[in-house]
Amino acid sequence: MENLRELTKNHVLGNPVRLAIMLYLLPRGRVLFKDILDVLEITPGNLDSHLKALERAGYIKIKKVFADRPRTAAEITEKGAEETGEYLKTLRNVLETV
């Protein structure tokens, strides 16, 4: 039960869309906004809201990148990678006890 309580403490990653964003970013480091939209199939406004919540928590940085035109990218922070890893460990422990 202690592990279950630990999961509820992280309100940011407790949201399935935010967790999916972090899982997508974790192995990639930085991803374009459009790529996340395509993978998760959510609206731009919904994605923007979730990215801002992750940025406020210090889990990602939102940056403008310039290629053929300006684009928005999300980049995982060290804190975001660590917190996601810890959240997944706790989730795994909860699942093992069920």
BELTAPE-V187882 format. One record per residue. N is the residue number from 1. RES is the residue in three letters. SS is DSSP state (H for helix, E for strand, L for the rest). PHI is phi in radians with two decimals (NA if undefined). BURIAL is 1 if it has 9 or more other ideal C-beta (glycine too) atoms within 8 Angstrom, else 0. Layout:
BEGIN
<<N:RES:SS:PHI:BURIAL> <N:RES:SS:PHI:BURIAL>>
END
This chain:
BEGIN
<<1:MET:L:NA:0> <2:GLU:H:-1.06:0> <3:ASN:H:-1.09:1> <4:LEU:H:-1.13:0> <5:ARG:H:-1.11:0> <6:GLU:H:-1.07:1> <7:LEU:H:-1.08:1> <8:THR:H:-1.30:0> <9:LYS:H:-1.24:0> <10:ASN:L:-1.65:1> <11:HIS:L:-1.25:0> <12:VAL:L:-1.24:1> <13:LEU:L:-1.44:1> <14:GLY:L:-1.22:1> <15:ASN:L:-1.45:1> <16:PRO:H:-1.08:0> <17:VAL:H:-1.22:1> <18:ARG:H:-1.15:1> <19:LEU:H:-1.11:1> <20:ALA:H:-1.09:1> <21:ILE:H:-1.06:1> <22:MET:H:-1.14:1> <23:LEU:H:-1.15:0> <24:TYR:H:-1.27:1> <25:LEU:H:-1.32:1> <26:LEU:H:-0.86:1> <27:PRO:L:-1.42:0> <28:ARG:L:-1.77:0> <29:GLY:L:1.49:0> <30:ARG:E:-2.32:1> <31:VAL:E:-2.42:1> <32:LEU:E:-1.24:1> <33:PHE:H:-0.90:1> <34:LYS:H:-1.07:0> <35:ASP:H:-1.13:0> <36:ILE:H:-1.14:1> <37:LEU:H:-0.99:1> <38:ASP:H:-1.13:0> <39:VAL:H:-1.25:0> <40:LEU:H:-1.52:1> <41:GLU:L:0.93:0> <42:ILE:L:-2.08:0> <43:THR:L:-1.32:0> <44:PRO:H:-1.01:0> <45:GLY:H:-1.14:0> <46:ASN:H:-1.12:1> <47:LEU:H:-1.09:1> <48:ASP:H:-1.02:0> <49:SER:H:-1.08:0> <50:HIS:H:-1.18:1> <51:LEU:H:-1.11:1> <52:LYS:H:-1.13:1> <53:ALA:H:-1.11:1> <54:LEU:H:-1.16:1> <55:GLU:H:-1.20:1> <56:ARG:H:-1.04:0> <57:ALA:L:-1.35:0> <58:GLY:L:1.46:0> <59:TYR:L:-1.49:1> <60:ILE:E:-2.44:1> <61:LYS:E:-2.10:0> <62:ILE:E:-1.73:1> <63:LYS:E:-2.25:1> <64:LYS:E:-1.68:0> <65:VAL:E:-2.07:1> <66:PHE:E:-2.08:0> <67:ALA:L:-2.13:0> <68:ASP:L:-1.26:0> <69:ARG:L:-2.75:0> <70:PRO:E:-1.13:0> <71:ARG:E:-2.37:1> <72:THR:E:-1.79:1> <73:ALA:E:-2.29:1> <74:ALA:E:-1.93:1> <75:GLU:E:-2.17:1> <76:ILE:E:-1.26:1> <77:THR:L:-1.66:1> <78:GLU:H:-1.05:0> <79:LYS:H:-1.05:0> <80:GLY:H:-1.08:1> <81:ALA:H:-1.14:1> <82:GLU:H:-1.14:0> <83:GLU:H:-1.14:1> <84:THR:H:-1.15:1> <85:GLY:H:-1.06:0> <86:GLU:H:-1.14:0> <87:TYR:H:-1.09:1> <88:LEU:H:-1.15:0> <89:LYS:H:-1.08:0> <90:THR:H:-1.10:1> <91:LEU:H:-1.07:1> <92:ARG:H:-1.08:0> <93:ASN:H:-1.11:1> <94:VAL:H:-1.12:1> <95:LEU:H:-1.13:0> <96:GLU:H:-1.21:0> <97:THR:H:-1.56:0> <98:VAL:L:-1.42:0>>
END
